[in-house]
Amino acid sequence: MLDVDGLLASGWQPSAFQQFILKIHSRCDLSCAYCYMYEMADQSWRSQPRRMSEVIIDRTAMRIAEHALTHSLAEVEAILHGGEPLLAGPDFVSHAVRTVRAAAADVGTRVRVAVQTNGVRLDETFLRLFENLEIRVGVSLDGDEEGQDRHRRFANGKGSHAAVTAALRKLASGRFHHLFSGLLCTIDVRNDPVATYEALLAFDPPAVDFLLPHGNWSTPPPFREPGSPATPYADWLIPVFDRWYGTAAATEVRLFTEIMRLLTGRASRTEAVGLSPVRMAVIETDGSIEQSDILKSSYHGAAATRMHVLRDSFDAVLTHPAIAARQIGEAALAEACRECDLVNVCGGGLYAHRYNAVTGFRAPSVYCPDLYRLIAHIRAALERDAALLKGRR
């Protein structure tokens, strides 16, 4: 286990949390085949209350304000999440947001609020509420009808594409477009990459997040053989990058943007790549404080800290060994990662994707060959452009 006392004695200081993910509802109205919450190793959702109580919301708001005051945070972000957060209902969403903002305002901190939804219940009632409360909206969509309905289905097997795209048309056009934060797309390498990208662009999203399916060395993701030099996910992403980079699209593709930032010496703003300290905490429906919920794809209890908003401060959570491990950068990486020429860009990949039942999280990403090839391709594109600019001077 990481020696946090030794780290503190050496002068290391944890970075304050700036993002709080509120799991306001623990169930979902879709049954997605690849869901890390319901279909993978950690099944703790079964014992969670369906909806976060007002008592837990009130105490969470107090804890966030307490943390913001301690660290003089001018602004924090709260993300309403699930399960499917819209199942909590408009009244509860309104109460949660107003409560968190009121507590933070008392200590001079602004709270930006976002919601990540599957879009099925995103109707006029919610959109008007989100407009009134200035809540940004991200929607999960895996591309065209074939791509979306391959995995994102209702429990009866019916695809969700029609319902989600109908809701997206309301969000993406007219008075609500300013609420739209972007689309989240989980990659399936069987779907055509450029066709998938074009299907997402049709909704004029400000940003697109392409997510690698969650898996690790012990439970490999689809079509990714651990240790194989094959690069099926880089092979899928590179045509999308070339299409995006070659047209100077207004839509940001966050994975590409973050890699480019890192290649040009700037810090990452995502845990997917880079070595920036992770500054996010998850508050489960019952008030438990956890690490990234994506860790639920690793093993049962992987995200747990055994801390709770009713008894623990977020400052106490900062010194939990598992949280510290995700804030100390290169020192937490496997030797193979530390010796890699792209370590400052890749950063070992997403923490959950490093898991091995034997070595824990001290391993390269199971996607290591894909990440290396994608980053090298983007680096080559930037270097070509830099050489062209230099030649014109």
N, C-alpha and C positions, 0 to 999 in steps of 0.2 A: 504493500500500500504506500502511496505517496506520502512523504514526510512533510506535511504542511507546516508544522512548527519549525522545522529546519529551513524551509523556504522563507518563512517570515523572519527568522533570525538572520538570514543572509541579506535581507533588505528587500525581498520581493513583496509587492503589495497587490492584492487582487483588484481587478477592475470592477466597478459597480455595475449592477444589472441596469440595463437601459430598456429592455424589452420584456414584457410580461405576457405570457400566453395563458389566457383564461379559458379553461375547458368547461364552458358553461352548460354543455349537454354531452352526455357520455354515449348516446346511441346515435344511429344513423338511419336515414331512410333509403340509402342505397346499400348494395352488398357487393362492393368492388372486390374482384378476385385477388388483387395484389395488396390489399389494405394491411398496413403494418399494425394497425390498432386492433383489428378483429381476426385477422387471418394468420398472424405470425406468432412468435414464441411467447410473448407476454399476453396473458388472458385476464389481466387484472380488471379490465373494463366490466367484467361480469359482476364484480362486487361493488362497483361504483354506483352511487345514486344517479338516477337518470339526469336530474338537473341540479345544478349548484344552488344551494339555499341562500336566502338573503343574509343569514348570519355569516356564511362564508364570504359572500361578496363584501359585506361590511368590513370584515376583518382583513380581507385581502386589500381593500382600498386603504385601510389604515396602515398596513405593512408597506404598501408601495409608497405612500406619503412619507412614512418614517424613513425609508431607504433614500428617497429623493432628498429629504432634508439633511440627512447625515452626510450625503455626498454632494450637496449643492447642485443637484441636477435641474437644469432649467426646463428640460423636456424629457419625457419618457414615452414609450409606445405600449399600448395595450392591444392585443390581438384576440378577438373573440373566435374561439375554435371549438372543435368537438373531437369525435363524433361529428354531428351536423349542428352547428350553433343555432341555426334558425328554428330548430325544433324547440328551443327554449321559449319561443314566442315573443312578439313585439314588446309586450309590457315588461317582461323580465329583461330583455335586452336594454330597454330604455332605463330601467332601474339600475342595472349594472353599470352602464356607462355614466349616468349622472352621479352615481355614488362614488365611483373611482375618480372622476374629474373633480367633484366637490372636495374630496379629501386632499387631493394633490394641490388644488388651488389654494387651500388654506396654508400651504407651505411655499407657495409661489412657483409651483411646477405645472407646466402645461402637459396635457395628456393627448397625444395623437391616438386615434382609435381606428382599427381596421377589423374587418371580418373576412374570414376565409370560408367559403361556402361551396357546396356542390351545385348550387344554383337551382335545385328542384323547386324550392319554396320561395324563390326570389320574386315576389310579386310587387304590385304597386304599393301595398301597405308597408312592406319592409323598405322599399326604395324611398318612399316619402319620409319614413322614420330616419333612415340613414342620411337623407339630405338635411333634415332638421337637426340631427346630432353631429353632422359633419363626420360621418364614418365612411372610410374608404372601403371598397368592396373588391376582393379578389375571388375569382371563380375557377374551379377546376374543370378543365376540358381537354380531352386527349386527341382532338383533331376533328376529322370528318366523322360521318355517321359510323362507318366501319370501325375506325379507330376508337371512338368513344364507346361504342356498344360492345366492343370486344371484352372490356373489363368492367366498365361503369354501368352496372345493371341494377334494377330493382330485385328484391328477393324472389320474385316470381319469374325472373329470367328476362323480363322485358328490358330493352335498352332505354337509356336515359337521354339520348341525344336530342330527341324532339323537345322534351321538357326543358332541358338546359339551354338549348339554343333559343327557344322562345323567350326565356327569361333574359338571356344575354342581349337579345335585340332591344328589350326595354331599357337595359342598363347602358348599352353601348351607343344608343342614339338619343337625341333630344336632350331634355332637361337634366337627365341623370348622368350623362357621360362624365362629368367632372368628378363623380364618385368612383369611377372605374380605376382600380389600381393595376389590374393585369390578369393574365391567365396562367394557370399552373397546369403543365402537361407532363404526365409520366410517360417516359419513352417505352414503346414496344417496338423492337427492331423489325418486326414483321410489317409494320406500317410504313408506307413510303415517307421518307423524311421531309422532302420538299413539299409534297402534297399536304402533309400534316401541318407544316409551318404556314402554308398558304391558307389552310382552313382556319387557323387561329388568327391570321392577319385580317381575315374577312370581318372580324368584329372590332377592328381598329383599337387593339389593346395598347395602353401606354407601355406595357412591359409583358414579356413572356418568360416564365421560368420552366426550363426543361429539367425534369428530375430523373436521375438514374433510379431504376427500381431498387427498393431496399433489399439488401442481402449482405452476406459476409462470407468468410472463408468456410465456416461450418454449415451455413445454410445459403448456398450460392444463389445469386439472382438469376433470372431466366437468361439462357444463352450465354452465360459467363462462366466458363470453366476455370475454377481457381488455379492459378499458376500457368495457365495457357498464355502464349504470346499473342494470340488472336485478339483483335480489337473491334468486336462487333458494334460497340457503342460509339467509339470514335468514328467508325465507318459511317454510322448513322448521323452523327452530329456534324461532321465536316462538310457535307453538302449543304446543310442548313447554314452553317457559318459562312460558306462561300456565297450563298444566295443573299444572306443578310449583309455581309461586309461589302459585297460588290454593288449593292444598291443604296447604301447609306440610308437604310430604312429608319423612319421616325420611331418605330417600336424598339425598345431596348430588349435585348435578349440577355438576361442577367448573368448567366454562366459565362457567356462570351465577354461581356463588359467587365466582369470581375477579373477574368484571366488577363484581359488587356490592361486593366489598372495595375495588376501585380507585375506584369512584364515591364511596365513603365515606372516601376518603383513606388507605386502608391499602395496603401493598405487595402485589404479586402473588406467588404461589408457583408459577407456571408460566411457561414460555417462550412460551405461546400468546398471551398478552396482557400489557400492562404493560411497564414499563421496568426491572424488577429485573434485576440482573446475572445472567447464566446461570452456574451454578456446578456444571456437570455435565461429566464426561469419559467417553468411551467407550473401552473396551479391547477391541480386536478379537481374534478367535480366535488370531491369530499373535502377539499382544502389541503390535501397533501402537496408539498412542494417537491417538484421533480426536475430532473435534467430534461434535455430534449426528448420529446415523446418518440422520436424516430428510433431511439435506443430500444424501444419495445420490440423491434425486429431482431434483436440480438439474443436475449434470453429472458426468462421470466424474472422481473425485478430489476432489470438493468438500469432503468431510469430512476429508480427509487433513491431517496436521500434519507428517509425515515424522519423527515421534518414536516411541520404542519403550520399553517398560518395562525392557528389558535394558540400556539406556544412558542414558535420560532420566528426570529427576524430574518429578513433577507441577508443581513450582514453575517448572521451565523451560517447561512447556506453558502456564502462565498468561500468559507474556509473548509467546506466539505472536500475531501481528497479528490473525488471524481469531478467536482466543479473546477478545482484548482488545476487538475490535469489538462483541462480544456482551455486554460488561460496561460499556460507557461510556454506555449509555442513549440519550438523545435526540440526542447528538452524532453518532451513527452513522446517523441516519435521513435519508431524503430530505427535501428542502425542503418538499414538499407535506405530508408527515407533520408536520414541525415547526410548520407554520402551521395545523394542524387543531385545532379546539377540543376534540377527544377524544384528543389525542396521549398524555396521561398514562394513559389507560385502554386504548386500543388498543395503543399502543406500537409501531405499525407492523405488528402481527400477527406470526405465526410467521416467523422469519428465512428459512427455506427458501422460503416462499411469496412472498418479495420478489424472487427472482432473475429477472434479465433478461440475456440473452446479451450485450447491448450495455453496460448500466450496472452489471452485477454485482448485488450485494445492496442497493445504494443506491436502492431504489424502494419505493413503498408495496406492501402485500400485494396479490396478485392478487385477493384477497377483500375489498378495501377497501370497496366499497359494501355488501356483506353485513355486515361488521363494524360499520360506521357505523350501519346501520339497527338491528341487534340491540342495540348498546350504547344507542342513543337510546331504543329501546323499553323497555329495562330501567331506564334513568334516569327515564323518564316514570312507570313503575310505582312506583319508590321515591319520586318527588316527590309523587305522588298520595297515597301512604300517609302521608308526612310532613305533608302539608296536612291530612289527616283527623285525625291525632293532634293537631296544633296546634289544630284547630277544637274538639276535645273538652275542651281545657284551660280 
